[in-house]
Amino acid sequence: MASIVSVANLSKVYDGGVRALDNVDLDIRAGEIFALLGPNGAGKTTLISIVCGIVTPSSGRVTVDGYDILTEYKQTRSRIGLVPQEVSTDMFEKVRNAVAFSRGLFGKPPDRAYLDQLLKDLSLWDKRDAQIRELSGGMKRRLMIAKALSHEPEILFLDEPTAGVDVELRRGMWRLVRRLNERGTTIILTTHYIEEAEEMADRVGVINGGRIVLVDETEAIMRQLGKRRLALTLADRMEAVPDALADWKLSLADEGHQLIYSFDANDEQTGIPSLLARMRDAGIGFTDLDTSKSSLEDIFVDLVNRRDEEETVA
């Protein structure tokens, strides 16, 4: 699949020497939903801001649909819609006027039918003549999306689109993003909600310390890096894992009432039967057991921790 956004050797060093991005390479495929994950300060917003023409890179190259973001700014920016983290608009402006004004900023001719349908799709039609200050937090978030889509962009960037909204509104936003994607819009989102990426994204990229740690299909990441977890509820509380079970990587939880065994979900030989047999021989009883597969959040935390450890060693 062709790349609609291509990032090559991109770096950004702010005044004072803070390196926000460090030789980032990334390709976004046309028509996909791509989730960019990373802790605070990882470089997510800086990367998006550079692609959208808000921040100037220190080095490297970015193209949007084949156009260079620096030398062909108008062509690239017209193809992009950006929904920032913060709501930034005139609170006394009316909803319909605010969306129409955003369209005009890109030199697009008026198209009332398109904008009216956009407001309907975003459940803002009933508030079209209301001042923005009268809207709820969720409605203001949807208005920002309407403004970003007013000029009919091919690519939509969502920077923490559901931050600060309740669960019901968050799921409503997810449904909206899927509908936009089904119509052909490429979606790139940053998020702190791991389940958001796991449920929605075709691919996931992990950024930490200004560097891309991993990019892969969401299902492939779960398949390749996912682990299973066996939790055994012990008949008697343990102070420490006994030497008889040293052959397995075990830990205690629930103040010694649970024995935890993590293993590779793809291994044909998990070691569970032999573990249970060893426990029986050692006279260690359990009253219940439960298995679960690691989530994308577990994988994300593991990747970030692994990277931090590698940098500490280096």
N, C-alpha and C positions, 0 to 999 in steps of 0.2 A: 504494500500500500504506500502511495506517495506521501512524502512529508509536506505538511503545510506550514510548519514552523521548524526551522533548523538553527540550532545554536552550536557554534564551534569555537573552542578555546576561549570561552568568555570569562573575563575576570573583571572585578570591580573593587578598587581600593579607594576608600573614602578619605577625606582630609583627616590627618592624624595617624594614618597608616592602618586603619581597620580594613582588613580584607574580607569583604562580604561574599565574593565569589572567586573561585580559584580554578581556572581552566575547565569550565563546565562545557560538556558536550551533551546535546540532547536533541532528539528529533521527535516531533509530535505528528502523528499520522492524521490525514484528513478524515473527518467523520468519526473520530474516536472520542471517548471520555477518558481524559488522563488526569490522574490525581497525583499531586505533588505533596509528599509528606515530609515533615521535619519539625524538630523542636523550635522554640522561639529563638530567633537569631541565627537560624540555619542558612538563610539566604533566599527563602521562598519569595517574599515580597520584592526583594531587590531584583530577582530574576524576572518576575512578571513586569515590574516597572520598566526594566530595560527593553523588553520585547514590545511593550506598549508605548515606548518613546518618552517616558516620564523621566527616566534616569539615563545618563550617558555612560556607556561602558568605558572601562580603562583600556581594555584590549579585547580582541576577538571579533567575531562576526555573527550577526543574526539576520536571517532572511525570513520573510513572511510571504508565502505563496510565490517564492522566487525573487521577491523584491528586498533590497537591502534596507534595514530600518533607519540607517543614517543618511544615505544618499538618495533614497527614494521614500522619504518619510510619508508623504501624502498617500502614496499607493498602499503602504503597509498599514497606516493608521485607519484608513477607510475600511479595511478588512477586519478590524478588531473592535470588539465591544468589551469594556472593562467594568466590572462591578467591584469597587474597592471595599475594604473592610468597613470604613466609616461612611455614614450617610452624610454627603456633602452637597447641599442644594439650598436654594432660597426657601425658607420655611413658609413664607407668605405667598409663594407662587402657587397657582392652581395646578392640579395634577396633569390635566390634559395639556396645558400651556408649557409645563416643564418638559414633557416628553417631546412636544413639537419643536421647542427651542433646541433640544439636544440634536434632533434630526437636522435642523438648519445649520448647526455648527459644522456639519460635515458636507455642507453644500448640496444636500439632497433636496429635491423639489418637494413641496408639500404633498402629502398623501394621507388624507384624513381617513380613508377607508382602512388603510394598513394600520395606522395608529389606533383607531377605534378597536380593531380586532385584537391588537396587541394588549390593550387595556382589558378587554374581555378575557383574553387567554390568561392574564395575570390576576384575574378577579379584582380588578380595580375600576371596572366600568361604573359601578354605583358611586364611586368617589371621584369621578372624572372632573367635577367642578368644585371639589373641596380643596381647601388650602392644605399644603403638605403638613403643616404643624398639627392638623386635626387627625392625621393618620396614626394608626397603631404602629408599634415597632415592626411587626411583620409586614404590614402594608408599605411602610417606608422602604423595607428591604426589597419588596417586589417592585416598587417604583424605580429603585436604582437599576434593577434588571431591565425594566421597560425603557429607561433612558439609554442603557447600554445597547439595547436592541433596536433603538429608534431608526438607525441608519442602515439596518439590515446587514449586519456584519456576518462574515463566514465563520469567525472564530469568537468565542465568548470566554473571557477570563473571569473566574469567580474567586476572589480572594477572601477566604473564610466566609462563604456565603450564608452559613447558618449559625455563626457565632452569636450567642446571646438570645437565640430564639428558642421557644419551647419545643418539645418533642413533636407535637402535632404540626406546628408550622414547619419544622425541619423536614418531616416526611412529605408535606405538601410541596416544599421546595424541590425535594428529590424527584417527585412526579413531574414537576415542571421542567426540570433539567432533562429528564428522559424524553419528554415530548419535543423539546427543542432539538435534542440530538437526533431523534427519529426523523426530523424534518431536514437533517443534513448539517446542522451546526456542529462544529468541532468545539468541544468543551474542555477547558483546562481549569482545574480547581485546586486550590490549596485548602487544607483542612487539618484541624486538630482532632476531629472525630474519626477515629480509625474505621468505625463501622460504616461511615459514609463512603470511604474509599472502597472498602471490601464489598459493599452492596452495589455500588454504582459504576466503578471505574473498569474500563477494559484493560488498562495498564496502570501500573503504579510506579512512581519514581520516588526514591528516598534521598533527601539531601540533608547533609549535616556538615557543619563547619565550612560552608561554602562550596562543598564538593558533592557530586552525585555519587552516592554509595551503591545504588542498585536501580536498574530499570528493567521491568519485565511484565509479562501478562499477569494479571492478578491471580488467576487460577494457577499459573505456573509457580508463582512465589509461594502460594499456599502448599502446593504439591512438593516443591523442592526443599523448602525450608521449614515446613510445618512439622510440628512434633505432637505426639500424643502424650497424655498425662494420665497416669494411673494413680488414683487416690485410694488408699486402703485405710479404713477406719479400724483402729486397733482395739483389741479386747482389753488390753492393759496399756496404760500410758508409758511412754518411753522417755528417758532423759537424753539418750543419744542413740544413733544408729549402731547396732551391735556389729562386732567384727565379723560375725558369721555371714553378714550381708554385704561385705566390703566389695564384692565383685560387681555390684550394681551401683549406679549413681543415684543414691537415695537421699532424701532430706525429710525432715520432720516438719509438720505444720499443726495448727490448732493446738498449740501448747503441748505437743508430744502425743496427741491423740490420733494423728494421721501420719501415715508413711507415704511419701510422694515419690513416684518413679517416672521420669521423663525419658522418652525413647523416640527414635526416628519413625515417623509414620509410614515411611516407605520400606522399612526393613522387613524382610520376610521372617526373619528370626528375631522376635522382640525380646526374648529372654523372660517373658512373663511366666510361662509354665515352670521353668527352672527356679525362678524367684519364689514362687508360691511353694514349690517343693522344699526349697531350703528353709523357708519360714516354718513349714510344718515340722521339718526335722529338728529345727531349733526351738520348737515349742512356742512359736510366736503366733498367736491367734488374731483373727480379724473378724469383725462383725458385718462389714459391708465394703463394697468396692465400687468405684465409679471411674469411667474413662472419658476423656474429652480431648478434642483436637485443638491445638493452639490457634489463636486468632491472629489476624494481621497485626493487631496491637502487640502481641507477644513477639512476633517476628520483627516488627519495627524496633521495639526496645532492644532486642537482641542484636540487631544490626548496628544500631547507634552505639551500644555498649562495646561491641566488638571493635568498632572503628576507634572509639576513645582509647581502648586498651592498646591498639596497634600504634596510635600516635604517642602514647605514653612510653611504650617500649622504644620507639624510634627516637 
